[in-house]
Structure formats: structure tokens, C-alpha cells
Amino acid sequence: MKGIAFAPGHISAFFEPMYCDQNMDRSGSRGAGINISLAALTQVTEKPPSHHTITVTINGSLSNAPVTKLALKLLVGETRVQITVDTMLDLPVSQGFGMSAAGALSSTLALANLLNLPRENAVKAAHYAEIQLRTGLGDVIASSFGGIEIRREAGLPPWGALEHIPGIHDLVLCVIGKEIETTKILSNPEKLRDIASYGRNCTKKLLEKPSVEHLFSLAWEFTRKIGLADDLMLQAIKAANQYGSASMCMLGNSVFAMGNTSMLCKILSVFGKVLCCTVDEEGARVLKER
């Protein structure tokens, strides 16, 4: 049997890390971001479980895929499964596009569909995997929600709470530099304190005046204050801001921008690889029944 699921990439504009050691359901992040049409598409093939194996390929190559494998193990528990997971990622990992979350979530959704498990179980398993491995905080929940979102409260429902900023927009992305290891940032207490303080303030301001324009403005403010952007990143954002609004994808050496698409593509191509996409409003979903 085969199952296919799609999970949009997710760009965090700013965030406030929230860890609850006693309850991973309440861990995650407050903040805001955009779910995008560039995504993870996963096909899960199940065979009779003669022995317990999970094999993962990403873009055609065998992968250790720790987040996806842990998420699938959390989903099935003690149930023996023999599955092959084939994931296609539209964007690079560790560049602020939420690809590890999208890969894990599309995998758990596809397998949950095959095993007749609730969608909530699939989302929880992928969320737990990201939290445990410190590869992300709010990407799984945002990807399952879709659209342009404000994460009012961290974690899974009923603790987590999100709301939409309506609208479909064209976006321009630019990968500028080397990968940022999210795990290192999320394991640095001093850096996390700074991020939390600025992220909390940006979320509060956006909730007072929710709009995509305000989101970009606050994202640029957050980028300048947390000190992760190098000189080339700052130059790229300033150049893009001449033709719209831009900021740094959290956490990655990448820019996301909205405005005059053709001019943004032209100006950002000087700095790195440019990709175009739109907002994905639906969120993660199963595409093919068993």
C-alpha cells in the first residue's frame, strides 16, 4: 500500500522559543511566519512487516533523516512496520525553510493515512521529533496550519493557538550563504534569551496590528537585533527593500521578500540562488488515499 502527503515549507519571520520539559505538547514557539508552495512531497510504501525497518530516501538518495525516522517511530510506537519513505524536497535544509519539519510531517501524515491513525497523531509525532532533536520549534504546527500565521501561543492544541493573516502573495527567496545549524542556536542559552526577548516583543506588536506588511517590518527589526545576519545578508536585504519588503529566514542564510517580483529576482540574483513561490493556504495534507 502507498500513501502520499504534502507539507508546505515554512519561513519563520521571528519567534520566541518556548520549552516545557514536563510536556512537549506545550513546547514550541510563539511568533509569525509564512507557509509556502515550495514543499516536501512524500510517498510512503508499506509492506507486510516481516521485520521492523524504516528506509528513507530524500531527493533520490538514501538518507539518515533523523527527524523523519524519529517522527515515524513515535507515530507507530511498538507496532512493527516495514516501510519505504521517498521524500522530494523543493528547498535545501538548514536554510530557514522548515524542510526537516515538512519532510517529517509529510511522512507521518502519509503513514497515518495508511494505518488509519488520526491526523493529530501524525502532527504530534513530527512536532515531538523536532523538539527532541532541537531542529525546529514551531515549523510542524505552522506547516499543518497553512497560510500566513501568527502563533499566539506555543505548542499543540489545546495549548497552542494560531491565527491567519489572510492573503495570497508572490514571494521571492534567495539562498545566500552556508547553512546555519539550527541545533547550535537552539542549544545556546544566551542566544535563546536574546531571541526570546525580541521575538516576544515582535509577536505582541503584530497581534496589535496584524498585516503582512507589518510582519515584514517586524521581521527586519528582529533580524537586525538578534545579530545572526552577516554583512552580505544585510546588504541583500537592504537591496531588496528598495523594491518591496525583505528579511532573513529564521534560521538560515536566506532572504524572503515580497513586492516587485521581477525586480526582486533581478537584484537578489547578485547575492545567490533565487526561487519564486506563493503562499500555501491549505497546510499539510494527504494527497492520495490508500
C-alpha positions as CSV (number, residue, x, y, z in Angstrom):
1,M,0.0,0.0,0.0
2,K,1.1,3.6,-0.7
3,G,0.3,6.9,0.8
4,I,1.2,10.4,-0.4
5,A,1.3,13.6,1.5
6,F,2.3,17.2,1.0
7,A,3.7,19.6,3.6
8,P,4.5,23.2,2.8
9,G,7.8,24.8,3.6
10,H,7.6,27.3,6.4
11,I,9.6,30.6,6.9
12,S,9.7,31.9,10.4
13,A,9.8,35.7,10.3
14,F,10.5,35.9,14.1
15,F,10.0,33.7,17.0
16,E,10.1,33.3,20.8
17,P,11.3,29.8,21.9
18,M,9.1,28.1,24.5
19,Y,10.4,24.9,26.1
20,C,8.3,22.9,28.7
21,D,10.4,20.0,29.8
22,Q,7.5,18.3,31.5
23,N,5.2,18.5,28.5
24,M,6.3,18.6,24.8
25,D,2.8,19.4,23.8
26,R,3.3,22.8,25.3
27,S,6.8,23.3,23.8
28,G,7.3,25.2,20.6
29,S,7.4,28.9,19.8
30,R,5.3,32.0,19.6
31,G,5.9,34.2,16.6
32,A,4.9,34.5,13.0
33,G,5.7,33.1,9.6
34,I,4.6,32.2,6.1
35,N,3.8,28.7,4.7
36,I,5.0,28.5,1.1
37,S,4.2,26.5,-2.0
38,L,7.7,25.1,-2.2
39,A,7.4,22.0,-0.1
40,A,8.0,18.4,0.8
41,L,6.2,15.7,-1.1
42,T,6.4,12.2,0.4
43,Q,5.3,8.7,-0.7
44,V,5.3,6.0,2.0
45,T,5.1,2.4,0.8
46,E,4.1,-0.3,3.4
47,K,4.9,-3.9,3.1
48,P,3.9,-6.8,5.3
49,P,6.0,-6.4,8.5
50,S,8.3,-9.4,8.3
51,H,10.7,-7.3,10.3
52,H,10.8,-3.7,11.6
53,T,12.5,-1.4,9.1
54,I,12.2,2.3,8.1
55,T,14.1,3.3,4.9
56,V,14.2,6.9,3.9
57,T,15.4,8.5,0.6
58,I,15.5,12.2,0.1
59,N,15.6,13.5,-3.5
60,G,16.5,10.1,-4.7
61,S,19.4,9.4,-2.3
62,L,19.4,7.2,0.9
63,S,19.3,9.4,3.9
64,N,19.8,9.0,7.7
65,A,16.9,11.5,8.0
66,P,16.9,11.6,11.9
67,V,13.9,13.8,12.2
68,T,11.7,11.8,9.9
69,K,12.8,8.5,11.3
70,L,12.2,9.6,14.9
71,A,8.8,11.0,13.9
72,L,7.8,7.7,12.3
73,K,9.0,5.7,15.3
74,L,7.0,8.0,17.6
75,L,3.9,7.6,15.4
76,V,3.9,3.8,15.3
77,G,5.2,3.1,18.8
78,E,5.6,-0.7,19.3
79,T,3.8,-1.5,16.1
80,R,6.0,-3.4,13.7
81,V,6.2,-1.8,10.3
82,Q,8.3,-2.3,7.1
83,I,8.1,1.0,5.2
84,T,10.0,2.8,2.5
85,V,9.8,6.6,2.6
86,D,10.5,8.6,-0.6
87,T,10.6,12.4,0.0
88,M,11.2,15.1,-2.5
89,L,12.3,18.5,-1.0
90,D,12.0,21.6,-3.1
91,L,14.4,23.6,-1.0
92,P,17.7,23.0,0.9
93,V,17.7,22.0,4.6
94,S,19.1,24.2,7.3
95,Q,18.4,27.4,5.4
96,G,15.3,28.6,7.2
97,F,12.6,26.9,5.0
98,G,11.4,24.4,7.5
99,M,12.3,21.5,5.3
100,S,13.1,19.0,8.1
101,A,9.7,19.7,9.6
102,A,8.0,19.4,6.2
103,G,9.7,16.1,5.4
104,A,8.8,14.6,8.8
105,L,5.2,15.9,8.7
106,S,4.5,14.7,5.2
107,S,5.9,11.3,6.1
108,T,3.9,10.9,9.3
109,L,0.7,12.1,7.5
110,A,1.2,9.6,4.7
111,L,1.8,6.7,7.1
112,A,-1.0,7.7,9.4
113,N,-3.3,7.6,6.4
114,L,-2.1,4.0,5.6
115,L,-2.5,2.9,9.2
116,N,-5.9,4.6,9.8
117,L,-4.4,6.8,12.6
118,P,-5.8,10.3,13.4
119,R,-4.2,13.3,11.7
120,E,-3.5,14.7,15.2
121,N,-1.2,11.7,15.9
122,A,0.9,12.5,12.8
123,V,1.3,16.1,13.7
124,K,2.2,15.3,17.3
125,A,4.8,12.8,16.3
126,A,6.6,15.2,13.9
127,H,6.4,18.0,16.4
128,Y,7.9,15.8,19.1
129,A,10.7,14.8,16.8
130,E,11.7,18.4,16.0
131,I,11.6,19.4,19.7
132,Q,13.6,16.4,20.9
133,L,16.3,16.8,18.2
134,R,16.4,20.7,18.5
135,T,15.9,21.1,14.7
136,G,12.9,23.3,15.0
137,L,10.2,24.6,17.3
138,G,7.1,25.9,15.5
139,D,7.5,24.7,11.9
140,V,5.5,21.5,12.2
141,I,2.5,23.2,13.7
142,A,2.7,26.1,11.3
143,S,3.0,23.7,8.3
144,S,-0.1,21.8,9.4
145,F,-2.0,25.1,9.7
146,G,-1.0,26.8,6.4
147,G,-1.2,30.4,5.2
148,I,0.5,33.4,6.9
149,E,0.2,32.6,10.5
150,I,0.7,34.2,13.9
151,R,1.4,31.7,16.6
152,R,-0.2,33.3,19.6
153,E,0.6,30.5,22.0
154,A,3.2,27.8,21.7
155,G,2.6,24.1,21.4
156,L,0.0,21.7,20.2
157,P,-3.8,22.3,20.7
158,P,-5.3,22.9,23.2
159,W,-2.3,24.9,24.4
160,G,-1.1,26.2,21.1
161,A,-3.1,28.8,19.3
162,L,-2.7,30.2,15.8
163,E,-4.5,32.7,13.7
164,H,-4.3,33.6,10.0
165,I,-3.3,36.8,8.3
166,P,-5.4,36.4,5.1
167,G,-3.9,36.8,1.7
168,I,-2.0,35.0,-1.1
169,H,1.2,36.7,-2.2
170,D,4.1,36.0,-4.5
171,L,7.3,35.6,-2.7
172,V,11.0,35.7,-3.8
173,L,13.5,33.6,-1.9
174,C,17.3,33.8,-2.1
175,V,19.8,31.3,-0.6
176,I,22.9,33.5,0.2
177,G,25.4,31.6,2.3
178,K,26.3,28.5,4.2
179,E,23.8,26.5,6.2
180,I,23.0,27.6,9.8
181,E,22.9,24.7,12.2
182,T,19.6,25.3,14.0
183,T,20.6,22.8,16.7
184,K,23.5,25.0,17.8
185,I,21.4,28.1,18.0
186,L,18.6,26.3,19.9
187,S,21.1,24.8,22.3
188,N,22.7,28.2,23.2
189,P,21.0,29.6,26.4
190,E,22.4,33.1,26.0
191,K,21.4,33.4,22.3
192,L,18.0,31.9,23.1
193,R,17.4,34.6,25.8
194,D,18.1,37.4,23.2
195,I,15.9,35.7,20.6
196,A,13.1,35.2,23.1
197,S,13.1,38.8,24.3
198,Y,12.9,40.3,20.8
199,G,10.6,37.6,19.5
200,R,8.1,38.2,22.3
201,N,8.1,41.9,21.5
202,C,7.6,41.4,17.8
203,T,4.7,39.0,18.4
204,K,3.0,41.4,20.7
205,K,3.3,44.2,18.1
206,L,2.0,42.1,15.3
207,L,-1.1,41.0,17.3
208,E,-1.9,44.6,17.8
209,K,-1.8,45.3,14.1
210,P,-1.9,42.1,12.1
211,S,-0.9,42.5,8.4
212,V,1.7,41.0,6.1
213,E,3.3,44.4,5.7
214,H,3.7,44.7,9.5
215,L,5.0,41.2,9.6
216,F,7.9,42.0,7.2
217,S,8.7,45.2,9.1
218,L,8.9,43.4,12.4
219,A,10.9,40.6,10.8
220,W,13.5,43.1,9.6
221,E,13.7,44.6,13.1
222,F,14.1,41.2,14.6
223,T,16.9,40.3,12.1
224,R,18.8,43.4,12.9
225,K,18.6,42.9,16.7
226,I,19.4,39.2,17.1
227,G,22.8,39.5,15.3
228,L,22.8,36.3,13.2
229,A,22.9,38.1,9.8
230,D,26.4,38.7,8.3
231,D,27.3,41.7,6.2
232,L,26.3,40.0,2.9
233,M,22.9,39.1,4.3
234,L,22.3,42.7,5.5
235,Q,23.4,44.0,2.1
236,A,21.0,41.7,0.3
237,I,18.0,42.6,2.5
238,K,18.7,46.3,2.1
239,A,18.9,46.0,-1.7
240,A,15.7,44.0,-1.8
241,N,13.9,46.6,0.4
242,Q,14.2,49.1,-2.4
243,Y,11.7,47.0,-4.4
244,G,9.4,45.7,-1.6
245,S,9.9,44.2,1.8
246,A,12.5,41.6,2.8
247,S,14.1,39.9,5.8
248,M,16.1,36.9,6.9
249,C,14.6,33.4,7.1
250,M,14.9,32.1,10.6
251,L,17.1,30.2,11.0
252,G,19.0,30.2,7.7
253,N,21.3,32.2,5.4
254,S,18.4,33.0,3.2
255,V,16.2,36.0,2.3
256,F,12.5,36.1,1.8
257,A,10.9,39.1,0.1
258,M,7.6,40.4,-1.3
259,G,7.0,43.3,-3.7
260,N,8.1,43.9,-7.3
261,T,8.8,40.3,-8.1
262,S,10.8,40.8,-11.3
263,M,13.0,43.5,-9.7
264,L,13.4,41.4,-6.6
265,C,14.5,38.4,-8.6
266,K,17.0,40.6,-10.5
267,I,18.5,42.4,-7.5
268,L,18.7,39.2,-5.3
269,S,20.3,37.1,-8.1
270,V,23.5,39.1,-7.4
271,F,23.7,37.5,-3.9
272,G,22.7,33.9,-4.5
273,K,20.2,31.4,-5.9
274,V,16.8,32.9,-6.4
275,L,13.5,30.9,-6.2
276,C,9.9,32.1,-6.6
277,C,6.8,30.8,-4.8
278,T,3.5,31.7,-3.4
279,V,1.7,31.4,0.0
280,D,0.3,27.9,0.6
281,E,-3.0,28.5,2.4
282,E,-4.1,24.9,2.9
283,G,-1.3,23.5,5.0
284,A,-0.1,19.9,5.1
285,R,-2.4,17.4,3.6
286,V,-2.8,13.8,2.3
287,L,-2.9,13.8,-1.5
288,K,-3.7,10.2,-2.3
289,E,-5.8,7.6,-0.5
290,R,-4.7,4.1,0.1
